[in-house]
Amino acid sequence: MPSELGILHLVRRIGDGEALAVARDQQAAGHRVTLLLLQDAVLDQPDFSGTVVACGEDSQARGGRCPYPSVSYDEIVRLIFEHQRVVSW
C-alpha cells in the first residue's frame, strides 16, 4: 500500500457530492483526509467519518450554527501546510 497522505479538501458549496465522494474514496484508500468547510458549505452537514472543520468567520457570517469545530484563518494556513495535498472544490 502506498504511504499515507494527508489530504485537505476545501469545500465551498452545500451538497458537493463529488467532493465528498472523492474524500471518502481517499479515506478508504488509507489516507488521512480532512474536510474544511468554507463559504456556504459551513451550512452543510456532510456524511463523512473523518475530520471536518469549518471556517469560523464564514460560519459567523451565516449565523454561527455550524456543528463542526471552527478554525481561524491562521489555523487554515496551518492546516494547508500540515497536509501534503490540498484540493479546492
C-alpha beads as a LAMMPS data file, in Angstrom:
LAMMPS data file: protein, C-alpha beads

89 atoms
88 bonds

1 atom types
1 bond types

-500.0 500.0 xlo xhi
-500.0 500.0 ylo yhi
-500.0 500.0 zlo zhi

Masses

1 110.0

Atoms # bond

1 1 1 0.000 0.000 0.000
2 1 1 1.310 3.491 -0.784
3 1 1 2.259 5.645 2.187
4 1 1 -0.491 7.615 3.867
5 1 1 -1.023 11.134 2.582
6 1 1 -2.616 13.966 4.484
7 1 1 -5.242 15.390 2.132
8 1 1 -7.179 18.571 2.846
9 1 1 -10.364 19.272 0.885
10 1 1 -11.538 22.897 0.802
11 1 1 -15.286 22.615 0.215
12 1 1 -17.201 25.800 -0.645
13 1 1 -20.634 24.607 -1.827
14 1 1 -23.507 22.970 0.039
15 1 1 -24.124 19.399 -1.056
16 1 1 -20.940 18.961 -3.105
17 1 1 -21.364 15.237 -3.738
18 1 1 -18.285 14.951 -5.939
19 1 1 -16.006 16.419 -3.274
20 1 1 -17.472 14.111 -0.659
21 1 1 -17.175 11.024 -2.893
22 1 1 -13.512 11.740 -3.651
23 1 1 -12.750 12.394 0.038
24 1 1 -14.427 9.117 1.047
25 1 1 -12.515 7.177 -1.624
26 1 1 -9.221 8.656 -0.441
27 1 1 -10.067 7.845 3.157
28 1 1 -10.969 4.267 2.183
29 1 1 -7.557 4.028 0.479
30 1 1 -5.939 4.708 3.870
31 1 1 -5.222 8.425 3.617
32 1 1 -5.760 10.957 6.395
33 1 1 -8.481 13.186 4.963
34 1 1 -9.797 16.455 6.392
35 1 1 -12.746 18.470 5.101
36 1 1 -12.550 22.219 5.605
37 1 1 -15.938 23.832 5.056
38 1 1 -15.791 27.360 3.656
39 1 1 -18.352 29.910 2.444
40 1 1 -21.862 28.389 2.140
41 1 1 -20.571 24.874 2.849
42 1 1 -20.458 25.794 6.562
43 1 1 -24.264 25.378 6.457
44 1 1 -23.906 21.758 5.313
45 1 1 -23.584 18.608 7.421
46 1 1 -21.694 16.193 5.162
47 1 1 -21.904 12.486 5.916
48 1 1 -18.173 11.987 6.446
49 1 1 -16.474 9.940 9.145
50 1 1 -13.165 11.819 9.013
51 1 1 -12.196 15.176 10.426
52 1 1 -14.485 18.075 9.499
53 1 1 -13.774 21.681 10.482
54 1 1 -15.322 24.976 9.374
55 1 1 -14.064 28.486 8.791
56 1 1 -15.167 30.407 11.874
57 1 1 -15.649 33.720 10.062
58 1 1 -17.785 32.101 7.340
59 1 1 -19.860 30.346 9.984
60 1 1 -20.299 33.563 11.969
61 1 1 -21.350 35.464 8.837
62 1 1 -24.077 32.836 8.264
63 1 1 -25.497 32.813 11.763
64 1 1 -22.881 30.751 13.622
65 1 1 -24.851 27.498 13.632
66 1 1 -22.207 25.203 12.184
67 1 1 -21.923 21.978 14.249
68 1 1 -18.216 21.471 13.480
69 1 1 -15.201 22.953 15.237
70 1 1 -14.390 26.379 13.855
71 1 1 -10.927 27.392 12.710
72 1 1 -9.438 30.841 12.181
73 1 1 -7.653 31.986 9.057
74 1 1 -4.318 31.366 10.791
75 1 1 -5.412 27.808 11.584
76 1 1 -6.492 27.326 7.952
77 1 1 -2.989 28.270 6.822
78 1 1 -1.553 25.793 9.334
79 1 1 -3.864 23.046 8.005
80 1 1 -2.744 23.747 4.442
81 1 1 0.899 23.321 5.402
82 1 1 0.220 20.213 7.533
83 1 1 -1.319 18.318 4.609
84 1 1 0.659 17.021 1.643
85 1 1 -2.227 17.583 -0.811
86 1 1 -4.861 20.328 -0.909
87 1 1 -7.924 20.081 -3.148
88 1 1 -10.195 23.071 -3.663
89 1 1 -13.797 22.486 -4.699

Bonds

1 1 1 2
2 1 2 3
3 1 3 4
4 1 4 5
5 1 5 6
6 1 6 7
7 1 7 8
8 1 8 9
9 1 9 10
10 1 10 11
11 1 11 12
12 1 12 13
13 1 13 14
14 1 14 15
15 1 15 16
16 1 16 17
17 1 17 18
18 1 18 19
19 1 19 20
20 1 20 21
21 1 21 22
22 1 22 23
23 1 23 24
24 1 24 25
25 1 25 26
26 1 26 27
27 1 27 28
28 1 28 29
29 1 29 30
30 1 30 31
31 1 31 32
32 1 32 33
33 1 33 34
34 1 34 35
35 1 35 36
36 1 36 37
37 1 37 38
38 1 38 39
39 1 39 40
40 1 40 41
41 1 41 42
42 1 42 43
43 1 43 44
44 1 44 45
45 1 45 46
46 1 46 47
47 1 47 48
48 1 48 49
49 1 49 50
50 1 50 51
51 1 51 52
52 1 52 53
53 1 53 54
54 1 54 55
55 1 55 56
56 1 56 57
57 1 57 58
58 1 58 59
59 1 59 60
60 1 60 61
61 1 61 62
62 1 62 63
63 1 63 64
64 1 64 65
65 1 65 66
66 1 66 67
67 1 67 68
68 1 68 69
69 1 69 70
70 1 70 71
71 1 71 72
72 1 72 73
73 1 73 74
74 1 74 75
75 1 75 76
76 1 76 77
77 1 77 78
78 1 78 79
79 1 79 80
80 1 80 81
81 1 81 82
82 1 82 83
83 1 83 84
84 1 84 85
85 1 85 86
86 1 86 87
87 1 87 88
88 1 88 89
